[in-house]
Amino acid sequence: MQRLLLFVVFIVALNKVCAQQKIPPFRMATSDGKLFNASNLPIGKPVIVIYFSPECDHCQVLMKEWFKRTGDFRKASVAMITFLPLANVALFEKEFKIKQHANIITGTEGTSFFVRNYYKVLDMPFVALHDKNGNLITTYSKDIPLNTLAAKLRQLN
């Protein structure tokens, strides 16, 4: 009986670990007030999840560098998620002309902090790269090596 209990505990723990290796089933509000779910991401493409704050200095540096080289990340679906209000998302979209990039969706998860807790984000910006099947490949936080991220994304295609 004790072995059976240990086996069940092991399977439950393994399921929790494996569940953390997929794209989180997030929901966010976009600047136009619509809800966007992770299930709305295109199937069969790598996914990059960026957790950020438009007010964070490190995030500003990342975004300025990111938008200089958007071609490196065009083959991925990019979900940029913040916890700040929609007004901040709209300003961010305007500043970086997000609507010109069809593969990027931005929004807020509000104060649910679901994505933040899912990935255990401690520093921002935070980036998670998932393959076309949703499997987590790697994560980065604070100082994001865009050359390395772009190289890993190319390996997935």
Sine and cosine of phi, psi and omega as CSV:
sin_phi,cos_phi,sin_psi,cos_psi,sin_omega,cos_omega
0.00,0.00,-0.64,0.77,0.00,-1.00
-0.91,0.41,-0.61,0.79,0.05,-1.00
-0.90,0.44,-0.66,0.75,0.02,-1.00
-0.89,0.46,-0.69,0.73,0.03,-1.00
-0.89,0.46,-0.69,0.72,0.04,-1.00
-0.88,0.47,-0.65,0.76,0.02,-1.00
-0.89,0.46,-0.70,0.72,0.01,-1.00
-0.89,0.45,-0.70,0.72,0.03,-1.00
-0.88,0.48,-0.66,0.75,0.03,-1.00
-0.88,0.48,-0.71,0.70,-0.02,-1.00
-0.90,0.43,-0.68,0.74,0.02,-1.00
-0.89,0.46,-0.71,0.70,0.01,-1.00
-0.89,0.45,-0.67,0.74,0.02,-1.00
-0.89,0.46,-0.66,0.75,0.04,-1.00
-0.88,0.47,-0.64,0.77,0.03,-1.00
-0.91,0.42,-0.66,0.75,0.02,-1.00
-0.91,0.41,-0.71,0.71,0.00,-1.00
-0.91,0.42,-0.60,0.80,0.00,-1.00
-0.89,0.46,-0.51,0.86,0.01,-1.00
-0.96,0.27,-0.14,0.99,-0.06,-1.00
-1.00,-0.07,0.05,1.00,0.00,-1.00
-0.94,-0.34,0.16,-0.99,0.09,-1.00
-0.90,0.43,0.77,-0.64,-0.01,-1.00
-0.91,0.41,0.59,-0.81,0.01,-1.00
-0.98,0.21,0.91,0.41,-0.10,-1.00
-0.98,0.20,0.31,-0.95,0.16,-0.99
-0.72,-0.69,0.68,-0.74,0.07,-1.00
-0.59,-0.81,0.42,-0.91,0.08,-1.00
-1.00,-0.07,0.73,-0.69,0.03,-1.00
-1.00,-0.01,0.19,-0.98,-0.08,-1.00
-0.89,0.46,-0.37,0.93,0.05,-1.00
-1.00,0.04,0.12,0.99,0.07,-1.00
1.00,0.07,0.04,1.00,0.01,-1.00
-1.00,0.06,0.40,-0.92,0.08,-1.00
-1.00,-0.02,0.66,-0.75,0.05,-1.00
-0.82,-0.57,0.78,-0.63,0.01,-1.00
-0.94,-0.33,0.42,-0.91,0.07,-1.00
-0.82,0.57,-0.55,0.84,0.00,-1.00
-0.92,0.40,-0.23,0.97,0.06,-1.00
-0.99,0.14,-0.17,0.98,0.02,-1.00
-0.92,0.40,0.59,-0.81,0.02,-1.00
-0.86,0.50,0.65,-0.76,0.02,-1.00
-0.99,0.15,0.58,-0.81,0.10,-1.00
1.00,0.09,0.25,0.97,0.05,-1.00
-0.82,-0.58,0.54,-0.84,0.14,-0.99
-0.88,0.48,0.44,-0.90,-0.02,-1.00
-0.81,-0.58,0.72,-0.70,0.11,-0.99
-0.91,-0.42,0.85,-0.53,0.08,-1.00
-0.97,-0.24,0.83,-0.56,0.04,-1.00
-0.90,-0.44,0.87,-0.49,0.07,-1.00
-0.97,-0.23,0.84,-0.55,-0.17,-0.99
-0.48,-0.88,0.14,-0.99,0.17,-0.99
-0.78,-0.63,0.81,-0.58,0.02,-1.00
-0.85,0.52,-0.32,0.95,-0.03,-1.00
-1.00,-0.05,-0.13,0.99,-0.06,-1.00
-0.99,0.16,0.75,-0.66,-0.02,-1.00
-0.87,0.49,-0.72,0.70,0.01,-1.00
-0.89,0.46,-0.59,0.81,0.03,-1.00
-0.92,0.40,-0.65,0.76,0.04,-1.00
-0.88,0.48,-0.69,0.72,0.02,-1.00
-0.87,0.49,-0.73,0.68,0.01,-1.00
-0.86,0.52,-0.73,0.68,-0.06,-1.00
-0.90,0.44,-0.66,0.75,0.02,-1.00
-0.89,0.46,-0.67,0.74,0.03,-1.00
-0.95,0.32,-0.66,0.75,-0.01,-1.00
-0.84,0.54,-0.73,0.68,-0.09,-1.00
-0.98,0.21,-0.13,0.99,0.17,-0.99
-0.98,0.18,-0.36,0.93,-0.09,-1.00
-0.74,-0.67,0.63,0.78,-0.03,-1.00
-0.86,0.50,-0.43,0.90,0.04,-1.00
-0.86,0.50,-0.50,0.86,0.02,-1.00
-0.92,0.39,-0.34,0.94,-0.12,-0.99
-0.87,-0.50,0.19,0.98,-0.07,-1.00
-0.89,0.45,-0.50,0.87,-0.06,-1.00
-0.99,0.16,-0.02,1.00,0.02,-1.00
-0.94,-0.33,0.45,-0.89,0.21,-0.98
-1.00,0.07,0.74,-0.68,-0.07,-1.00
-0.88,-0.48,0.85,-0.52,0.08,-1.00
-0.95,-0.32,0.91,-0.41,0.01,-1.00
-0.97,-0.23,0.90,-0.44,-0.15,-0.99
-0.85,-0.53,0.72,-0.69,0.08,-1.00
-0.79,-0.61,0.11,-0.99,0.07,-1.00
-0.95,-0.30,-0.10,0.99,-0.05,-1.00
-0.97,0.24,0.28,-0.96,-0.04,-1.00
-0.90,0.44,0.29,-0.96,-0.02,-1.00
-0.84,0.54,-0.54,0.84,0.02,-1.00
-0.87,0.50,-0.64,0.77,0.05,-1.00
-0.92,0.39,-0.62,0.78,0.03,-1.00
-0.89,0.45,-0.71,0.70,-0.01,-1.00
-0.88,0.47,-0.68,0.74,0.04,-1.00
-0.89,0.45,-0.67,0.74,0.03,-1.00
-0.88,0.48,-0.73,0.68,0.02,-1.00
-0.86,0.51,-0.65,0.76,0.00,-1.00
-0.93,0.38,-0.72,0.69,-0.03,-1.00
-0.86,0.51,-0.67,0.74,-0.07,-1.00
-0.98,-0.21,0.14,0.99,0.05,-1.00
0.78,0.62,0.76,0.65,-0.06,-1.00
-0.86,0.51,-0.60,0.80,-0.06,-1.00
-0.87,0.49,-0.30,0.95,0.04,-1.00
-0.97,0.23,-0.17,0.99,-0.06,-1.00
-0.92,-0.40,0.99,-0.17,-0.09,-1.00
-0.89,0.45,-0.38,0.92,-0.05,-1.00
-1.00,0.01,0.03,1.00,-0.05,-1.00
-0.91,-0.41,0.76,-0.65,0.10,-0.99
-0.84,-0.54,0.72,-0.69,0.01,-1.00
-0.86,-0.50,0.49,-0.87,0.03,-1.00
-0.09,-1.00,-0.02,-1.00,0.02,-1.00
-0.87,-0.50,0.64,-0.77,0.13,-0.99
-1.00,-0.06,0.02,1.00,-0.01,-1.00
0.90,0.43,-0.52,-0.85,-0.06,-1.00
-1.00,-0.05,0.27,0.96,0.07,-1.00
-0.94,0.34,-0.52,0.86,-0.01,-1.00
0.80,0.60,0.49,0.87,-0.01,-1.00
-0.88,0.48,-0.79,0.62,-0.03,-1.00
-0.91,0.42,-0.69,0.72,0.01,-1.00
-0.84,0.54,-0.70,0.72,0.01,-1.00
-0.96,0.29,-0.60,0.80,-0.01,-1.00
-0.85,0.53,-0.74,0.67,-0.01,-1.00
-1.00,0.01,-0.06,1.00,-0.05,-1.00
0.84,0.54,0.75,0.66,-0.04,-1.00
-0.93,0.38,0.83,-0.56,0.06,-1.00
-0.94,-0.34,-0.57,0.82,-0.01,-1.00
-0.81,-0.59,0.54,-0.84,0.06,-1.00
-0.88,-0.48,0.50,-0.87,0.03,1.00
-0.96,0.28,0.33,-0.94,0.05,-1.00
-0.80,-0.60,0.70,-0.71,0.00,-1.00
-0.77,-0.64,0.73,-0.68,0.09,-1.00
-0.84,-0.54,0.77,-0.64,0.05,-1.00
-0.96,-0.28,0.81,-0.59,0.04,-1.00
-0.88,-0.48,0.55,-0.84,0.04,-1.00
-0.98,0.21,-0.03,-1.00,-0.08,-1.00
-0.91,0.41,-0.27,0.96,0.05,-1.00
-0.99,-0.10,0.06,1.00,0.02,-1.00
1.00,0.04,0.05,1.00,0.00,-1.00
-0.97,0.24,0.70,-0.71,0.02,-1.00
-0.93,0.36,0.80,-0.60,0.02,-1.00
-0.99,-0.15,-0.76,0.65,-0.02,-1.00
-0.30,-0.96,0.31,-0.95,0.10,-1.00
-0.74,-0.68,0.41,-0.91,0.05,-1.00
-0.64,-0.77,0.46,-0.89,0.14,-0.99
-0.57,-0.82,0.44,-0.90,-0.01,-1.00
0.93,0.38,-0.99,0.14,0.01,-1.00
-0.99,-0.15,0.98,-0.19,-0.12,-0.99
-1.00,0.02,0.86,-0.51,0.03,-1.00
-0.99,0.17,1.00,-0.03,-0.08,-1.00
-0.87,0.49,-0.56,0.83,0.05,-1.00
-0.88,0.47,-0.70,0.72,0.00,-1.00
-0.92,0.39,-0.69,0.72,0.02,-1.00
-0.87,0.49,-0.70,0.71,0.02,-1.00
-0.89,0.46,-0.66,0.75,0.02,-1.00
-0.90,0.44,-0.69,0.73,0.02,-1.00
-0.90,0.43,-0.62,0.79,0.03,-1.00
-0.91,0.42,-0.67,0.74,0.04,-1.00
-0.87,0.50,-0.59,0.81,0.02,-1.00
-0.91,0.42,-0.44,0.90,-0.03,-1.00
-0.99,0.17,-0.37,0.93,-0.07,-1.00
-1.00,0.03,0.00,0.00,0.00,0.00
